[in-house]
Amino acid sequence: MCNLYNVTTTREAVLQFTKAFRDLAGWNEASFDVYPGYQAPIVRVAEDGEREIVRATWGMPSPPAYVKNYDPGVTNIRNVGSPHWRRWLGPTSRCVVPFTSFAEPDAASKVGGGRVPNAWFAKDETKPLMFFAGFWTPWKGIRKVRDGEQEYELFGFLTTSPNEIVSPIHEKAMPAILTTPEEVDTWLTAHWDEARHLQRPLPGNMLVIVSPQTKPDASDEGLLL
């Protein structure tokens, strides 16, 4: 289960790749890590038919059976045949989530009594822009008891069987990843019968283990998103 990813790219790169028309996210960090419950940029199709970058909170609504007095959300979605998830399979509820690397806990690399380190994955050592195939929804509820009921826009993304690069670290799943503008177009606009085929492992020759992301210098102003 992917519960951490990094975004190191430019606003212009996301706009160009996804053919988005406007940016409502207002991000200005050159590099940032995203954890469950954090806000992060997603690209979706707005009511006027234009694509837009917006902020949303990572963690879709949980199935009611798993909710008590608050709902921390579901970050990764696998069983799209579940009645709970079927309501969000249409294009109006789909989004793409920009990232440049994602992490999985690497228990085999744990040393002594230390913490379990993360293994980081990217397309190659340069960590180019890619996208998770995701879903989004407006939601009103309680994420944290101390905050009470609030209105949110939430997102999560698909997972699938792991490829040969991810499976030695995480044998159960990996994110469904989009690497071309054509795949982004399909995910954002196509009927589910066509889009569903993007829930598949990325070929092993399109993913490598990379070093952890480091924060760029403050002088790297060209990387602002």
C-alpha positions as CSV (number, residue, x, y, z in Angstrom):
1,M,0.0,0.0,0.0
2,C,1.5,3.3,-1.1
3,N,1.1,5.8,1.8
4,L,3.8,8.3,0.8
5,Y,4.8,9.9,-2.5
6,N,6.9,12.9,-3.6
7,V,6.1,15.6,-6.1
8,T,9.1,17.5,-7.6
9,T,8.0,19.2,-10.9
10,T,6.7,22.5,-12.3
11,R,3.2,23.8,-12.6
12,E,3.9,24.2,-16.3
13,A,4.8,20.6,-16.7
14,V,1.6,19.4,-15.1
15,L,-0.5,21.8,-17.2
16,Q,1.2,20.7,-20.5
17,F,1.1,17.0,-19.8
18,T,-2.5,16.9,-18.8
19,K,-3.8,19.7,-21.1
20,A,-5.2,21.4,-18.1
21,F,-6.7,24.8,-18.7
22,R,-6.4,26.4,-15.2
23,D,-4.5,26.0,-11.9
24,L,-6.5,26.5,-8.8
25,A,-4.1,24.7,-6.5
26,G,-1.7,27.5,-5.8
27,W,1.3,25.3,-4.8
28,N,4.6,27.0,-4.4
29,E,6.9,24.3,-3.1
30,A,9.7,23.0,-5.3
31,S,9.5,19.5,-3.7
32,F,7.1,18.1,-1.2
33,D,6.2,14.7,0.4
34,V,2.5,13.7,0.5
35,Y,1.1,11.5,3.4
36,P,-2.4,10.3,4.1
37,G,-4.6,13.3,5.1
38,Y,-2.4,15.8,3.4
39,Q,-3.6,18.2,0.7
40,A,-2.0,17.7,-2.7
41,P,-2.6,18.7,-6.4
42,I,-4.9,16.6,-8.6
43,V,-6.1,17.2,-12.1
44,R,-9.8,16.7,-12.9
45,V,-12.4,17.7,-15.5
46,A,-14.5,20.6,-14.2
47,E,-18.2,21.2,-14.7
48,D,-17.5,23.4,-17.7
49,G,-15.5,20.6,-19.4
50,E,-12.1,22.2,-18.8
51,R,-9.3,20.4,-17.0
52,E,-8.1,22.0,-13.9
53,I,-5.5,21.6,-11.1
54,V,-7.0,21.7,-7.6
55,R,-6.1,20.8,-4.1
56,A,-7.7,17.8,-2.5
57,T,-7.1,15.8,0.7
58,W,-5.7,12.3,0.3
59,G,-8.1,9.7,1.5
60,M,-11.5,8.8,0.0
61,P,-14.5,8.0,2.2
62,S,-14.3,4.6,3.9
63,P,-17.0,2.0,3.5
64,P,-19.6,2.7,6.3
65,A,-18.9,-0.6,8.0
66,Y,-15.4,0.6,8.9
67,V,-16.4,4.1,10.2
68,K,-17.0,4.8,13.8
69,N,-16.9,8.4,15.1
70,Y,-14.5,9.7,12.5
71,D,-13.2,8.6,9.0
72,P,-9.5,8.9,8.3
73,G,-10.1,7.9,4.7
74,V,-8.9,5.2,2.2
75,T,-5.8,6.1,0.3
76,N,-5.5,3.1,-2.1
77,I,-8.4,1.5,-4.0
78,R,-8.2,-2.0,-5.4
79,N,-11.6,-3.6,-5.5
80,V,-13.5,-1.5,-8.1
81,G,-16.2,-4.1,-8.2
82,S,-17.3,-3.1,-4.7
83,P,-20.6,-1.2,-4.5
84,H,-18.9,1.3,-2.3
85,W,-16.5,2.3,-5.1
86,R,-18.7,1.8,-8.2
87,R,-20.3,5.2,-7.7
88,W,-17.0,6.9,-8.5
89,L,-16.0,5.0,-11.6
90,G,-17.4,7.5,-14.1
91,P,-15.3,10.3,-15.8
92,T,-16.7,13.0,-13.6
93,S,-15.3,11.4,-10.5
94,R,-11.9,10.4,-12.0
95,C,-8.7,12.4,-11.6
96,V,-5.0,12.0,-12.1
97,V,-2.5,12.6,-9.3
98,P,1.0,14.0,-10.3
99,F,4.0,12.4,-8.7
100,T,7.7,11.9,-9.4
101,S,8.4,9.0,-6.9
102,F,6.5,6.9,-4.4
103,A,7.5,4.9,-1.4
104,E,6.8,1.4,0.1
105,P,8.1,0.2,3.5
106,D,11.1,-2.0,3.0
107,A,11.1,-4.3,6.1
108,A,14.0,-6.4,4.8
109,S,16.3,-3.4,5.1
110,K,15.5,-2.6,8.7
111,V,18.6,-2.4,10.9
112,G,18.5,-3.5,14.5
113,G,15.8,-1.7,16.5
114,G,15.5,1.1,14.0
115,R,12.5,2.2,12.0
116,V,11.5,0.4,8.8
117,P,13.1,2.4,5.9
118,N,11.3,3.2,2.7
119,A,12.2,2.0,-0.8
120,W,11.5,4.7,-3.3
121,F,10.4,4.0,-6.9
122,A,10.4,6.2,-10.0
123,K,10.4,5.9,-13.8
124,D,14.2,6.4,-13.8
125,E,17.0,8.2,-11.9
126,T,15.9,11.6,-13.2
127,K,12.4,11.0,-11.6
128,P,10.3,12.4,-14.4
129,L,6.6,13.3,-14.0
130,M,4.1,10.5,-13.9
131,F,0.5,10.2,-12.7
132,F,-1.6,7.9,-10.5
133,A,-5.0,7.0,-11.8
134,G,-7.3,8.4,-9.2
135,F,-10.8,9.2,-8.0
136,W,-12.1,12.3,-6.2
137,T,-15.3,13.4,-4.5
138,P,-16.7,16.2,-2.4
139,W,-17.5,15.0,1.2
140,K,-18.8,16.3,4.4
141,G,-17.7,14.5,7.6
142,I,-15.2,14.1,10.4
143,R,-11.6,13.3,9.5
144,K,-10.3,14.2,13.0
145,V,-12.5,14.3,16.1
146,R,-10.8,17.5,17.3
147,D,-11.7,19.3,14.1
148,G,-15.3,18.3,14.0
149,E,-17.4,18.0,10.8
150,Q,-16.1,19.8,7.8
151,E,-16.5,19.9,4.0
152,Y,-13.7,18.4,1.9
153,E,-12.7,17.4,-1.6
154,L,-11.0,14.0,-1.3
155,F,-9.0,11.8,-3.6
156,G,-7.5,8.4,-3.7
157,F,-5.9,6.2,-6.4
158,L,-6.1,2.8,-7.9
159,T,-3.7,0.0,-7.0
160,T,-3.1,-3.2,-8.9
161,S,-0.8,-6.3,-8.8
162,P,2.9,-5.4,-8.2
163,N,5.4,-5.8,-11.0
164,E,8.8,-7.5,-10.6
165,I,10.4,-4.3,-9.3
166,V,7.9,-3.6,-6.6
167,S,6.9,-7.2,-5.5
168,P,10.2,-8.0,-3.6
169,I,9.4,-4.9,-1.4
170,H,5.6,-5.0,-1.4
171,E,4.1,-8.3,-2.6
172,K,0.5,-7.3,-2.5
173,A,0.0,-4.2,-4.6
174,M,1.4,-1.2,-6.5
175,P,-0.3,2.0,-7.7
176,A,-1.8,2.1,-11.2
177,I,0.5,4.5,-13.0
178,L,-0.1,6.6,-16.2
179,T,3.0,7.6,-18.2
180,T,1.7,9.2,-21.4
181,P,-0.7,12.1,-22.3
182,E,-2.8,9.5,-24.1
183,E,-3.3,7.4,-21.0
184,V,-4.2,10.6,-19.0
185,D,-6.8,11.4,-21.7
186,T,-8.3,8.0,-21.5
187,W,-8.5,8.0,-17.8
188,L,-10.1,11.4,-17.6
189,T,-12.6,11.0,-20.4
190,A,-13.3,7.4,-21.5
191,H,-16.1,5.1,-20.6
192,W,-15.2,2.8,-17.8
193,D,-15.1,-0.2,-20.1
194,E,-12.1,1.4,-21.8
195,A,-10.5,3.2,-18.8
196,R,-10.6,0.1,-16.5
197,H,-7.7,-1.4,-18.5
198,L,-5.4,1.2,-17.0
199,Q,-5.6,-0.7,-13.7
200,R,-2.6,-2.8,-14.5
201,P,1.0,-3.1,-13.3
202,L,3.6,-0.8,-15.0
203,P,6.1,-2.9,-17.0
204,G,9.2,-3.7,-15.0
205,N,11.4,-1.9,-17.5
206,M,9.5,1.4,-16.7
207,L,10.3,1.5,-13.0
208,V,13.4,1.5,-10.9
209,I,14.4,1.9,-7.2
210,V,15.9,5.3,-6.6
211,S,17.5,7.3,-3.8
212,P,15.1,9.1,-1.4
213,Q,14.0,12.6,-2.6
214,T,16.0,15.4,-1.1
215,K,14.7,19.0,-0.8
216,P,16.1,21.3,-3.4
217,D,17.9,24.5,-2.5
218,A,15.8,27.6,-2.0
219,S,17.5,29.0,-5.0
220,D,15.8,26.5,-7.3
221,E,13.0,28.9,-8.1
222,G,12.3,27.4,-11.4
223,L,10.8,24.3,-9.8
224,L,7.8,26.0,-8.2
225,L,4.5,24.2,-8.7
